[in-house]
Every structure is written in C-alpha cells, then in structure tokens.
Amino acid sequence: MTDVPAFNPLLAPSPLPYGVPDYAAIEPEHYLPAFAEAFAAHREEIEAIASQPEPPTFDNTMLALERSGAQLERVVLAFFTVSSADATPAIQAIDEQLAPLMSAHTDAIQLDGRLYARVSTLHERLDDLALDAESRRLVERHFREMTHAGAALDDSAKVRLTELNRRLSELTTLFEKNLLADTNALAVVFDDAAELDGLTEGELSAAAEAAKERGLDGRWLITLTLFSGHPYLSQLRSRASRERIMTASRGRASRGDEHDNGDVLREIARLRAERAELLGYPSHAAYVTADQTAATPEAVHALLRELAAPAARNARAEKAALQRLIDETEPEPYALAAHDWAYWTEKVRTAEYEIDTAALRPWFEAERVLRDGVFRAATLLYGITFRERADIPSYHPDARTFEVLDEDGSALGLYVLDLYTRNTKRGGAWMNSIVKQSALRGTRPVVVNNLNVPKPAHGDPTLLTLDQVTTLFHEFGHALHGLFATVTYPHFAATAVHRDFVEFPSQVNEMWILWPEVLAEYAVHHETGEPLPADVVERLRATETFNQGFATSEYLAAAWLDQAWHSLSRDEAEAVADVAAFEAAALADIGLDDPALPPRYSSTYFAHVFSGGYSAGYYSYIWAEVLDADTVEWFRANGGLTRANGDRFRESLLGVGGSRDPLEAYRDFRGRDAEITPLLKRRGLDA
C-alpha cells in the first residue's frame, strides 16, 4: 500500500452539493485510515454515553446515540457504494480487511452492557417519558435491536457471539468475492457471430465491445446475469449456444476450484445456526423472522407452500405446451431442458399473443424510458422533477447524477443512476444510499440505482428488454422510498424498514410500466418515432399471467432454498455434507424439483442470502407482493395516476421511513389489512 497523503477527503466535510463524497479526490488508500479514525471517534462518542454518571434520559442517551457516528456513516456509505459497484482489486482487498473490523465495531456497540442498561431503563419508563411518536419508536427499536443482537447475554456468550459475527463477516465477503471472480471467469466467449443468431445488432455490438474490453478482439463475450437464466436465452436460435450460457450460469462458484462457494456457504449456514441457538432461537430463520412482520418461519413456510402447489401445477401445464410445440415443429424433437424454456416460451407467446418481446426493444430506448417513463410517472404522481447535474462527479464515469426537486422547486435530494454492467460490478440490481436524510443531522438524501445492462458500442443506442424496463421501474421505487422518507432520526432514514416490507414500494412502482399515459410517452421507436402500436399494448396486458407458473415456481424454489438452509438447527447444519444433494431434497420437499425449471438462484451463487442482507428473508418479495397487489387494486379503484393518490401514498407509506410500524402504516393507508386475493389473481394462482 502506498503512503497515505496527509489530507484525507473522507474525513473532511465534502465540498460537493448534498454532501456527496468527493470521489475524484478519494483514492483507495484513503479508506482504511478513514475507517480507523471514524471507528475511534465513534467509540469515544459511545463511551461518553455509556459511562456518564447521570441517570438515562432521552436526550443524554437516545438523542446522543443518534448524533453519534455521523463521520463513520459518511465513510461507510461512501465505501460500500464503491465496493458493490466498482470493486477493483484494490477495493476488494480493502473489503476483506474491513469485514471483521466492521463486525467487531458493531458488536462493541450493540453488546455494550452499560449502554443496553440505559436503553432498557428508558424502555421500562416509556409511558412516563411524554415522547412524540417517532421518539417513542426510537426507544422501542433500539431496545428491540440490541436485545435481538445479544446485548442481554452473559459475558462468555458475548465473546462467542463476537467470534461468530467476525467469522461470518469474513465468509460473506469471501462468498461475494468468489462469485464475482467466477462470474467473470465463466462469461461465455463465442468465435462466430453465427452462434449468436437471434440477437439484435445492438446486442451483438455489446457482446463485441465486452470481448474487446478483455482483449478478445474479433470475438463475442456474453457476460452472466446474477439469476440462473439469461435474457438472451429467449432469442438464441442455437440450442448449443443456449446450453453453453445456461451451463456456465448454473456452474458458478461450484466447480471445485479456488472460487467454489460450497464449503463457504455450508460454514455460513452452520455458524448462523449456532448464533441463533446462542441467542435462544431454534434456527437462523426463527431468529430473523422474529423481528420481521412475518414473525415466525412457520408463517413464511405456510405462504410458500400455499403458493407452490398451484405454481407447480401451472408450470407443468406450461411445460407440456412447450414440449408439444417442440414435438410439432422440430425436425428432430428433443426433451425440453432448462436452457430451452425461455426460447420456446417466446415461441408460444408469439403464437398465442403475436408478441415477440425481443422485437420490442427498439421501443425501449434507455434514455427515453428513464426520462419519459420512470421520471414522468414520478412527476405525475408526486410533482417532483429532475435535472441532470454533470457538475457533481460520481464514483464511476457511467454513474449519472440528477437533482430531484419537489413541486415547489425546493431541493429534495440527488438520484444517481449506474446503468451498465462491468467486471467490477456485482450482479443483479439494487438501490443504496450515499447520504441519508435526517432532520437531526441536517442531511438530505442521495440515493443510487444500479443495474447490469450490457453497454453497447460508442454511438449505438441502449435498447432495453421489457424485463430491464421492469427492473428500472422497480429499483426506482426503492429510490423514491429513500428520497421521500422524511424523519428526524438517522435510525429511521431511507429504507430502514423491516426486510419483508422493503420490497413493497418498489413492486408498487412497477404498475406504471403499462399505464397508458406513461407508456405512450416512453414506448416510442428510437428510429421512426412511432409509438408502440395499441394492439401490441393490449396483447402485452393480456399476457400478464402468461408463463407465471414458471416465474412463480423459479422464485418460490429459491425462497424455499433460503428457508431450507436457514431453518436448520445447529446439529442439522453440521450434518450437511453435499450442497447439491441438500438442494435436491429441499426442492423435492416443496414439489419444485423439475430439472427443466431450476431455482432462480442456486446456493453457490445465491448472493442475496449468503452475502447480502436477505438471509432467511428472500421470501420478502412475495410477502411484500401481497401488499403490492392489494395496493394496485386501491390505485385502480381510486383513479390511478393522480397527484392526490401519489400524495396519500407518499405521506402514509413512503414518507415515514422506519419511524412507524409498517403494517400499521399500511392499515392507515388502505383502511384494512392487505388481502391475498389480488396476488393470486395476478399470478394466475386463483384457478
């Protein structure tokens, strides 16, 4: 590591608007010294709170806690934005060193017996403190979270807990590192463009550009998406090419080499089970759900099983239809395999609905989708507007910054879009915060959306698939949640809600994709200017339940794998010796074990649960979709895309962050609890 310059831009207030980190001035060697100083400063602040002789009050304990750690939060958010989106070798090396340090620092605070005693005293006297609703919830949440983290354990148990947390932080970082390395290593190289027959010129251009970036001029490189399938599988006419891509995707981090995640994830499962036992829970799933809206893994399992049977039934019918088409049209019929499903699904979709989704891409030019689709829907609903700020540099040249203004012209925050895939970016799509809103700290939000769209050659347009359009609307729903949350305390800022509620706003935002007054503006042919034909739009709407047996089954299979791993007791986790065998048994248990329909994620590349924040929580998407589908019904019944509806949704749900119980907030918005019927209807599971 090079000598650290005397001035560290991470430790000084940013000179940029909204407190955006001055990434142009930040070098990798700045991060670890900044973390070291910020850790020390935060520990001093916590020590001052925990050791003071005065009896605990809201101001000297809770308010002081919320004011503490501001410098550390700035450094954390600046670094982890980069480590997920531009993880160069230097950043990866820092991430590995940082993981146990972060774990130890968090444990030192969460497990501090003196601090816990002060918070507990306030919690016991809660009714006597005369607090406003947000302040009252702050006491409740700090007490609940510290208890949940193990603050009530004895000293010897805390020592073991700290060891477990440190090791788990190392393992989850290693899992992510292995996955990124193997995803890059298994990108599929093609020597002849004929092997990619079926892709558009733009897609071929992106593949050629990706190959060129790796020094493979004159060849074509197909990079892998995070999920098991790949968007190109629906288009490629060569069955051999489809099989190569699917085989590479399914093989990630499971090849017995230095990047194999099998042993890593088994150790993660064992240690999580041991930690849960130490904390008084029968499994990691029980530990996680105890502080979610679901409350118990049994409630989660009941929902997944309720949906799995009709989903598998529908998938079997879809599979039979695909097989019939193969038998009727192929000169040499073959049994449908996983790499064939998307291709033949598009054939059926074309035959039944006269829609070729790949052919729709010219109508989904990325810039127009963003400005006239995503942004316009938000303007119509909430009155907010967007202006690009090229004067505010970001962490990567591809990341674009937009200032978000409220209807009265006042500054709301910044939105950063990082659209394109690259070797240093982890797979999938996500939203994160660079700066979180807090009235106490006087900060306004800066949020980021990351996608992994292949970047075309210079000068060529970026044309999105319908799935990518959906992803952009979805992630922007998270961004709106982060932008609109208006709270006093940092603890409740941005998307700091229960994990099984956090997907709700993002899923609701998907409803505007085919909304007439939004679609008409963004779905315009990038060359001719012609709108997407009305009959195509109607056919798209008619296909909403098409292939939902597959879509629901692949999702439920992944959610069940997550539950299977994390419902193990410590002894059961110790007994698991074979990852593939464990997966097979788990999928058979829920009736989703068809090799032609693999889980959306298999264990060795299931980053959501083995390196992300969704362990025992991948069910959250379908759990939140119950609320989402019910909310869509409300919007439709109340006039749809109107300012009045937007204001109510913003005020009741998006704007409260984590400062209210989410289900209470939902009941206030909807007038009742959510009903499951709209979800069953949407996914074609009500027959």
N, C-alpha and C positions, 0 to 999 in steps of 0.2 A: 504494500500500500504506500502511496506517495505521501510526502509530508502534507499535513493539513494546513491550509492557509490560515493566517491569524484571524481573518474575518470569516465568520460562518453565517451565510444568509438565512439559514434555517432558524437561527437563534435571535434574529432581529426582526422587528415588525416589517412585513412585506411592503415595499413601496408601490405595489400594484393595487388597482381598484379591488374592493371587496376582500382584501387580504389574500388574494391568490398567491401561492408560493411563487417566488421569482425563479422559476426553473432554469431560465437562461443563465443564472448565476450559480445554480446548485450543481456541484459535482458529486459523484458517488462517494468520494472520501469525506464529504461533509456529514453524511448521515449518522454513522456510528458515534462520532463525537457529540453531535447534536442530541442523539438519544441519551447518551451518558449524562450530559448536563441537564437535560429535561427530566430524566429519571430522578436525579439528585434533587432538583428543585421541587419536584412533586412530593418526594419523600419528606422533605423539610416541611412542606405545607401540611401533609398528613400528620406528621409528628406533632406539629403545633396544635392541631385539632385534638388529637388523641391524648396528649399529655397535659392539657391545660387543667388547672385545678378547679375552675368554675364548673358548677353543675351544667349539664347539657341544656341548651336552648335551641330553638330552631335556627336562630341567627348564628350562634357560635359553633354549631355542628353541621346542620344541613346546608345552610347558606354558604358556610365556609367550604364544605365539601364541593359544592357546585362551582365555586370560584376557583378551586384548586385545579391544577393540571392543565391549564389553558395552553401553556407552552408545549407540553407533551402532546396534547391533542393536535396542535398545528403540525408538529413533526411527524406524528403517526399518520395523519391523513395525507400529508404530502408524500410520504414514502410509500404507503400501501397503494396509493393511486398508481404510482410508477411500477411497483413490483408486480402488479397484476396486468398492466397494460404495456409495459416496455421493460420486461425482465431480461436485461442484458446479463452476460456472465458476472459482471461486477455487482449488479443489483442482486442477482441470485445468491452470490457469496455473502452479501450483507444480510439477506433474508435468513439464511441458515444460521448465521451468528446471532441474529436478533431474536429468533423464535424463542429460545429458552430465556432470554433476558426479559422479553415482554411477559412471558408466563410468570416468571418469578416476581416481577414488579406488580402485576395484577394480584397475585396471591398475597403479597405482602400487605396490600391494602384490604382486600376482601376478607382476609383471615385475621386481621388485627383485632385481638380480643378487646382491647381498650376502646377502639372505635365502635366495635359492634355493641359494646355495653352502652355507649352513649346513644347510639341509634335505637337500641332496644328500649331504653328508658323513655325516649320520645315517643316510640311506638305505643308503649303501655299507657302513656298520658295523652294519646292523640286527641281524645274528645275534649280535653281541657285546654288545648293549645289555641283555639279560635283561629284556625288557618283557613285560607281560601282553598278551593277545590284542588287546584294544581299543587299547592304546597302540601296539602294533606296527602295527596297521592305520592308526592316525592318521598315522604317519610315511609309510607307503606311499601313502595317499590324498593327503596334502599334496604329496608329491613328484610323484605322477602328475598331479594337477590343475595344479600350477604348470608342469610340463613341457608339458602339454596346452594351457595358456593362452599359452605362448610365452616362458617365462622363459629358455629356452636360446638364444633368438635373439640376433643381434648388435644393437648399439645402433640402427643405422639401421632395421633391420627392426622393432624395438620401437617406434620413432617412428611408422612407418606403421601398425603394428598398433593403436596407441593411437588414431590418427586414425580408423581403420576402426571400432573399437569405439564411439568417441564418436558418429560419424555414425549407426551402426546403432541406438544407443540413442535418438537423436532420431527416426529413421524409425519404429521400432516404437511409440514413444509417439504419433507422428502417425497411424499406422495405426489405433491404438485410438481416438484422438480422432475421426477421420473416421468410423469405423464407428459409434460411439455417436451422433454427430450425425445420420448418415443413417438409422440405425435409428429414431431418434425422428422424423425428418422423414417417413419413409415409413410410419409407423403408419397403418393404413387407417381412414378415417372413413366411417361409414355414417349416412345420414339417416333411414332407416326400419328399424325392428326387423324388418320382414318380410324384409329382405335377409339377416338372420341367423337365419332359420328353421332349427331343428335344434339351436340352443344351448339350454342349460338356463336356468332363471330366474336361477340363481346366476351363470352365465357372462354373461348379458345385464346383470345388475347390475354385475359387474366392468367390463364394457365401458362402461356408462353412467358409472360412477364415474371411469374413466380419462379419458373425454371431459370430464367436469365439471372434473377437475383441470387441464385445458388450456383451460378457458373455453368449452367446446363443449356447454353445457347442452342437453339435449333430443336429443343425438346419441349415437352409439356408436363407441368407438375400440378397434380391435384392435391391440394392440402386437405387435411381431415378436419371435419367439424367435431364438436365435443360429443354429440349424441351418436348412437350406433349407426344410423343411416347417413345418407349424404344427399343434398339437394339434386345432384347430378344423376343419381340412380333412376330418377323418373324419366330421364331423357336419353341416356346412353343406349344405343341400339345393340352394341356389342355385349353379349352376355358375359364374355370373358373379362371385359373391362369392368363391368359392374361387379363381378365376383372379386376382382383384384381390390377394388376400393372397399367393398364390404369386409373382406377378409382382413385387410390392413386395419380398418377401423375397429373391428371386433378383437383384434390381436394386441391392441395397445397395452403396454405395461404388463404383459402376461407371457412373455417369450422366454423366461428363464435366464435372462441376461442381467446386466447391472441395473437396468431400468425396470425390472419386474417389480410390481407392487403387491404381489401375493403375500409375501411374508410381512410386508409393511402394514397392509390392511388387517391381516389377522392379529398382529400385535396391537393395532389401534383398537380393534374390537375387544380384545382381551383386557386391555388397560381401561377402556371406558367401562366395561362391565365391573372391573374391580373398583373403580372410582365410585360407580353407582352404589355398589354394596357398602363401601366405606361411608357413604352419605345416607345410607338407610333405605335404599331402593333395590328392588329385585333385579332391575336391568337398567341399561342406559336409556332405553325408550321410556321406561317409567319415570326416570329422573327428568328427562327433557320435557315430556308432556305435562308433568306436574305443574310447570309454570307456563303452560300454553292454554289457549282457550279449549283445546280438546280435553285436557285434564288427565286422561289416562290412555295408555296404549290400547286398552280394550275398546275404547270408543273409536279410536283410529282403525283398528282391525275390523270392527263391525262395519264401518263405512266402506272400507276397501273390499271386504268380502261381498257386501251388498251390491257393489258395482261390478265386481269381477265376473260374476256368473253371466249377467246379460251382455257384458262387453265381450266375453269369450264366445258366447252364442252368436253375436253379430259378426265377430271376426271369422268364425267358422263359415258363416254364410258368404262373407266377402271372399274368403279363400276359395271356396267352391266355385264362385262366379269367375274368379281369375283363372282357376285351373281349367274350367270349361272353355274359356277364351283361348288359352294356350293350346288345348286339345283340338279346337276347331280351326285355328289359324296357322299354327306352326307346322311346317313340313315334317319336322321330327319333334313331336311333343316331348316335353320333359316335366318332371315334378317341380312345382313351384318351390323356390328357395327364397331365403331372406333377401338376397340381392335382386330378386325378380319382382318383389311385391310392389315397390313404388312404380316400376316401369309399366307393369300390367294394370295397376290401378289407374294410371293416366290413360291407358287404352280404354278401360271401361268408362272412365269419366268422359272421355271424348265421345265414345259411342252412345252413352246414355244421356249426356247433357250437352254434347257438342262443345266441350270446353277443353282446350289444351292449355294447361296452366303455364307451361314453358313459353308458349306463344304470347302470353300476356305481358311478358317482361318489357317490351317496348313502351307499354303504357305506365310503367312504374319506374320512371327515371328518378334517381335518389334525391336530387335537389328539389324536384317538384313535389315528391312525396313529403319531404321534410317541411317545406315552406307552405305549400298549398293544401297539405293533408294534415300532418301532425300539428304544426303550429296553428293553422287556421281553425281546426277543431277546438283547440285550447282558447283561441281568441273568441270564438262564438260562444263558448261555454262560460268562460271566466273573465273575458275582457282584457286579458293580458296580450302584450305584443312583444316582438323580438327584433333585435337589431344586432348584426354581427359586429364583434369588436376585434378586428385584426390587430389592434394596438395592444391587446392583452396576450402575451405569449403563453403557450401551454407546454406540457411536458414532452410533446412529440409534434412534429410538423403536420401530421394528419389530424390532430385534435383541434377542432374549431370552437371558438368561444362566442356565445351570444348573450347579450344583456337582456334580461327579462324585465319588462315594465308593467306595472299594474295599470288598470284602466284610467286612473287619474294621472298617469305619467310618472308616478313615483317609482324609484328603483326597487325591484323585488329581489333580484339575485342574478346569478350567472348560470347558464346552461352550457356544458361542454359536450360536444358530440365527437366520438372517436369511432369512425365507421368501419375502417378496413382491418383485415387480418394481417398479421405479420408474425415472423418466427418468434418474436419476443413477447407476444401477447398470449395469455392463456385462452383456452377455447370458450365458446359459449357467448352469452351476452349478459350484461349486468349494469346496475346503477350503483354508484357510490358517491359519497360526499367528499369534497376537498375542504370546504368550510361549512360548518353547521350553524344554523340560525339560533340565536339566543338573545333575548332582551337583556338578561343579566350581564352578558359579556359584550353586548352591543354589536353582534355579528349578524351578517346576512348570508343566506345560503349560496353555495357554489356546488352544483351537482354535475355528475358526469354520466353519460351513457356510452357504454362500449358494445360494439357489435363485431362480427367477424365476416364481413363481406369481402370477397376477393376483389382486389384493386385492379382495374383494367389498365391497359397501356395508356401512356400520357395522351390526352386528347380524345380518348374514347369515353362515351358516357357510362355512368354506373347505373346499370339496369337491375332492379331488384326482382326477386321472386315474390310471389304472394306471401310465402312464409316469412321472408325477410321484412316485407312491409308490416306483417303482423308483429314481428319481433320489435321493430322500431316503435310502433304504437304502444306495445306492451311496456317496453323499457321506459318510454316517455311517461307512462302512467306512474312508474316509480319516481321519475324525476319530478313530476308535479307534486307528488306526496312530499318529497324533500324540499321543494320550493315553497309550498303553501303552509307547511307546518309552522305555526307561529306560537312559540312557547316562551316562557320566562327562563326555564332551567335547561341547561345543556343536556341533562339526562334524558329529556323527552324530545330532543330535536330530531329533525329529518324523519327517517323511517324507523325510529326506535319504538316499535310496537312488537307485540307477540309475533313470533316467526310464522305461526299458522294464520296470521291475519295480514301479513305484509304484502302478500301477492294479490290481495283483493283490489286495491286501487289500480294496479297495473292491468289486471284482467278486465276490469270495467272499461278502461280506456280503449280496449280492442274493439268495442262495439261501434266506434265511429268509422272504422275502416270502410264499411259498405254503406254508411249513412249517406243518403242521396246528395245533400248539399255539400258534403265533404268530398265524396268520391268524384263528383262532377268536376271539381276544381283540380284534383291532383292526378286522376287517371286519364292522362292525355298523352297521345302518341308523341314520342320525343322528336320524331322527324316530321310528321304530317300535321301535328297539332289537333288531330281528330280525337274526340272523346271516346272513351271505352263504350262500344255500342250498347244500347239499352238492353237488347236481348241477351247479351253476354252477362250483363249485370244481373238480370233476372235469373239466369241459369246459375250464376255464382251463388246467389241467395238460396236457390233450390238445392244446392249441394251441401248445405250446412251440416247435415247429418251423414253425408257421404263419407265412407271409409272411417267412420267414427268407432267401429268395432276395433279396427287396427289401432287408431290413435289412442283410444282409451285403454286398450289392453297393453300396449307398449309402455304407457305411462304407469298404469297400475302395477305392472310387473316390476318396474324399477322401484316404485314406492314400497312394494312388498319386500323386495330385496333389502332395502334400507331397514325396514321394520324387522326382518328376519335376523339380520346381523346384530341389531341393537336391542332385540328382545331377549338375547341370550344372557343367562346368568354367568357368573364368573367361571364356574366349572364347565358349563356348556361351551363357552367361548374357548376355554383351554383345550377342549376335545376336538375342535375343528382343525382338520389337517389338510383338507383339499378344498380350495376355493371353488373350483368348477363343480365338484360334487355337491357342495353346500348350496350353490346357486340352483342346481338342477332340482334338488329336493325341495327347496323353498318355492320354486315356481310350480312344481307339481302339486304342492300343498294347496295353492290357491287356484289351480286349474289354468295356469297361464304358461304352460311349458311346451308350446309349439315351436320347434326349431325354425320354422319359416317366419316367425314373428318374435324376434328377440327383444329383450327389455330395451327401453330407450337408453339406458346405461347399464353396462355390466360392472361388476365390482371393481376391477382393476383400473377403470377409467371413470369411476363414479365420483367425480371431484366434488359435487355438491355435498356429499355426506362424509367423504374421507379426507377432504382438505378444505372444504368450505364450511359455511355456517348452518347446513341443513341436516346434520346428523340426527337420525330418528325424526326428521322433520320434512322429508321430501313429500310426505302426504299433504303438506300445506297447500300445494297448488289446487288439488281437488277439494280440500276442505274449504279454502277461500272461494273456490268457484261456486259453491253453494250460495254464498253471499253475493257473488258477482252476478250469477244468473238471475237471482231474485231482484237485484238492483236494476239490471237491464229491463226487467219487466216493469219496474217502477218508472224508469225514464220513458219507456214507450207509452205507458198509460197516462203520463203527465206532460206530453207534448214534446219529448225528445230533447233535441239540441237547443235549449233555450238558456238565456242568462239566468233566469230565475232558478231553473233546475241546477245549473252549474254553481250558482251562489250557495244553494242549500247543501249540495254535495261537498263543496269546499268548506263551508262553515261547520257542518256537522261531523265530517269524517276526515277530509284531507288536512284541514287546518289545525286539528287538535294534537297532531303528532302522537306521542305516547302519554299525553297528560290526562287521558281518560281511559277507562276500561273500554276496549274496542267493541265488545258486544253491547255494552250499554249505549255507546255512541251510535251503533248500528240501529238499535231499537228506537232511539230518539229520531233517527233519520227516517226509518221505514215505518215506525208505528207498531212494530211487532218483530218477533224473531224471524229469521230467514226460513223459507220453506225449500225443500229439496226438489219439488216437482219441476220447476223451471230447468234445473240442471239435468234431470233425467230426460226431459223433452229435448233439450239442446243436443244431447249426446245420443239421442235415439235409443235410450235405455228404458223407455216407458212402455214399450210394446209387450 
